[in-house]
Amino acid sequence: MKKIIVTGCNGQLGRAVNLEFQNNTEIEFVNTDVGELDITNIDKVMELVKQVKPYAIINCAAHTGVDACEDEWDKAYKINAIGPRNLSIAASETGAKMIHVSTDYVFNGKADKPYTEFDKPDPQGAYGITKLAGENMVKDFADRYFILRTAWLYGDGKNFVKTMLRLSESNDKVRVVGDQVGSPTSAKELAAAIAQLIFTENYGIFHATCEGSCSWAQFAEEIFKMAGKKTVVEAITTEEFGAKAPRPAYSILENYMLKLTTDYRFADWHDALSVYMKG
Ligand SMILES: NC(=O)c1ccc[n+]([C@@H]2O[C@H](COP(=O)([O-])OP(=O)(O)OC[C@H]3O[C@@H](n4cnc5c(N)ncnc54)[C@H](OP(=O)(O)O)[C@@H]3O)[C@@H](O)[C@H]2O)c1
């Protein structure tokens, strides 16, 4: 029986990986969230990992509040960088594989063609800077790792899809940013990609997003269309929206490494959204 430690198990991805592996009888999950294992605590991480001796660690924990990170640099560095460092040290000491998840925010968003894994990161805000620091920690301390960079993630938890559906209950019109483009990605699809990689030796950094792209405003329109809502979307600029943290204007990732090295293909974002909406 292979044991897999999941951190941040109550988050969107944590829940999705549990569902993805639920029928695999050769896997035993050791699920943890901050109450059971605070990944920022090296002693606790070492203790649990040495006790469990896992086949792999899937790090689904993160400080994902993009605006909050701007006011909480220490907390963001601790969770997004020191946490993956601790897990990576423990993984290499016990021979476990390390699966870590990162973000499109490691790029500056000024490109005019999809970013590949070979493009140079240049994060603009606290979230992206601390997440890139986390990637570097994994590269420095884990012997065998997979880093999956995803974007615009939605699953079982707080996310854009749910926010739009909630807003549509009491609004005939919503104002949504139209000048940022990216690839909405369902946590289910990302969990399936992890399941494809985890038993292989195909290590490295992977872009891991659904195929196709849209603006947030177009994403909202599609959500309303699929939900049969009449809510009108008014596209506004990033400046008009006025969020605290900078957001990459162009956030499209090409799943280049997955395409170069595997047969695994992410679903188109419309199809993945449709599955999510029916679920
Ligand atoms: N959401 C997105 O749009 C998006 C986009 C690109 C990349 N990503 C990346 O994808 C991964 C999964 O994101 P997600 O949306 O599933 O995140 P999420 O829903 O915010 O879940 C993160 C989980 O980690 C927990 N956590 C926080 N601090 C912790 C600590 N010190 N120790 C252990 N657990 C802790 C959180 O608990 P609390 O809720 O109690 O804090 C939460 O349960 C993350 O690496 C994220 O950076 C997400």
The ligand as an SDF file (V2000), in Angstrom:
LIG
                    3D

 48 52  0  0  0  0  0  0  0  0999 V2000
   -7.1000   29.3150   -6.5330 N   0  0  0  0  0  0  0  0  0  0  0  0
   -6.5260   29.6970   -7.6480 C   0  0  0  0  0  0  0  0  0  0  0  0
   -7.1130   30.4080   -8.4880 O   0  0  0  0  0  0  0  0  0  0  0  0
   -5.1180   29.2700   -7.9600 C   0  0  0  0  0  0  0  0  0  0  0  0
   -4.5170   29.7210   -9.1440 C   0  0  0  0  0  0  0  0  0  0  0  0
   -3.2150   29.3160   -9.4260 C   0  0  0  0  0  0  0  0  0  0  0  0
   -2.5440   28.4760   -8.5580 C   0  0  0  0  0  0  0  0  0  0  0  0
   -3.1560   28.0740   -7.4130 N   0  0  0  0  0  0  0  0  0  0  0  0
   -2.3960   27.2000   -6.5160 C   0  0  0  0  0  0  0  0  0  0  0  0
   -3.0670   25.9560   -6.4500 O   0  0  0  0  0  0  0  0  0  0  0  0
   -2.8640   25.3560   -5.1560 C   0  0  0  0  0  0  0  0  0  0  0  0
   -4.2000   24.9520   -4.5860 C   0  0  0  0  0  0  0  0  0  0  0  0
   -5.0140   26.1260   -4.4540 O   0  0  0  0  0  0  0  0  0  0  0  0
   -6.4900   26.0600   -3.8520 P   0  0  0  0  0  0  0  0  0  0  0  0
   -7.3190   27.0230   -4.6110 O   0  0  0  0  0  0  0  0  0  0  0  0
   -6.9180   24.6440   -3.7070 O   0  0  0  0  0  0  0  0  0  0  0  0
   -6.2050   26.6880   -2.3970 O   0  0  0  0  0  0  0  0  0  0  0  0
   -7.2260   26.8640   -1.2010 P   0  0  0  0  0  0  0  0  0  0  0  0
   -8.5910   26.4240   -1.5790 O   0  0  0  0  0  0  0  0  0  0  0  0
   -6.9930   28.2570   -0.6680 O   0  0  0  0  0  0  0  0  0  0  0  0
   -6.6810   25.8120   -0.1310 O   0  0  0  0  0  0  0  0  0  0  0  0
   -5.4690   25.9680    0.5510 C   0  0  0  0  0  0  0  0  0  0  0  0
   -5.5640   25.1660    1.8310 C   0  0  0  0  0  0  0  0  0  0  0  0
   -4.3060   25.2880    2.5220 O   0  0  0  0  0  0  0  0  0  0  0  0
   -4.5980   25.5090    3.9000 C   0  0  0  0  0  0  0  0  0  0  0  0
   -3.4670   26.1150    4.5890 N   0  0  0  0  0  0  0  0  0  0  0  0
   -3.1810   27.4380    4.7490 C   0  0  0  0  0  0  0  0  0  0  0  0
   -2.0800   27.5880    5.4920 N   0  0  0  0  0  0  0  0  0  0  0  0
   -1.6490   26.3460    5.8210 C   0  0  0  0  0  0  0  0  0  0  0  0
   -0.5660   25.8580    6.6010 C   0  0  0  0  0  0  0  0  0  0  0  0
    0.3060   26.6800    7.1910 N   0  0  0  0  0  0  0  0  0  0  0  0
   -0.4200   24.5180    6.7220 N   0  0  0  0  0  0  0  0  0  0  0  0
   -1.3120   23.6780    6.1490 C   0  0  0  0  0  0  0  0  0  0  0  0
   -2.3550   24.0850    5.4270 N   0  0  0  0  0  0  0  0  0  0  0  0
   -2.5310   25.4100    5.2630 C   0  0  0  0  0  0  0  0  0  0  0  0
   -5.8230   26.4090    3.8550 C   0  0  0  0  0  0  0  0  0  0  0  0
   -6.4440   26.4940    5.0990 O   0  0  0  0  0  0  0  0  0  0  0  0
   -7.2360   27.8530    5.4700 P   0  0  0  0  0  0  0  0  0  0  0  0
   -8.3490   27.9840    4.4680 O   0  0  0  0  0  0  0  0  0  0  0  0
   -7.6850   27.6030    6.8660 O   0  0  0  0  0  0  0  0  0  0  0  0
   -6.2350   28.9760    5.3430 O   0  0  0  0  0  0  0  0  0  0  0  0
   -6.6510   25.6930    2.7860 C   0  0  0  0  0  0  0  0  0  0  0  0
   -7.3820   24.6190    3.3290 O   0  0  0  0  0  0  0  0  0  0  0  0
   -2.0910   26.3840   -4.3480 C   0  0  0  0  0  0  0  0  0  0  0  0
   -0.7210   26.0790   -4.3850 O   0  0  0  0  0  0  0  0  0  0  0  0
   -2.3240   27.6900   -5.0790 C   0  0  0  0  0  0  0  0  0  0  0  0
   -1.2640   28.6150   -4.8970 O   0  0  0  0  0  0  0  0  0  0  0  0
   -4.4220   28.4320   -7.0960 C   0  0  0  0  0  0  0  0  0  0  0  0
  1  2  1  0
  2  3  2  0
  2  4  1  0
  4  5  1  0
  4 48  2  0
  5  6  2  0
  6  7  1  0
  7  8  2  0
  8  9  1  0
  8 48  1  0
  9 10  1  0
  9 46  1  0
 10 11  1  0
 11 12  1  0
 11 44  1  0
 12 13  1  0
 13 14  1  0
 14 15  2  0
 14 16  1  0
 14 17  1  0
 17 18  1  0
 18 19  2  0
 18 20  1  0
 18 21  1  0
 21 22  1  0
 22 23  1  0
 23 24  1  0
 23 42  1  0
 24 25  1  0
 25 26  1  0
 25 36  1  0
 26 27  1  0
 26 35  1  0
 27 28  2  0
 28 29  1  0
 29 30  1  0
 29 35  2  0
 30 31  1  0
 30 32  2  0
 32 33  1  0
 33 34  2  0
 34 35  1  0
 36 37  1  0
 36 42  1  0
 37 38  1  0
 38 39  2  0
 38 40  1  0
 38 41  1  0
 42 43  1  0
 44 45  1  0
 44 46  1  0
 46 47  1  0
M  CHG  2   8   1  16  -1
M  END
$$$$
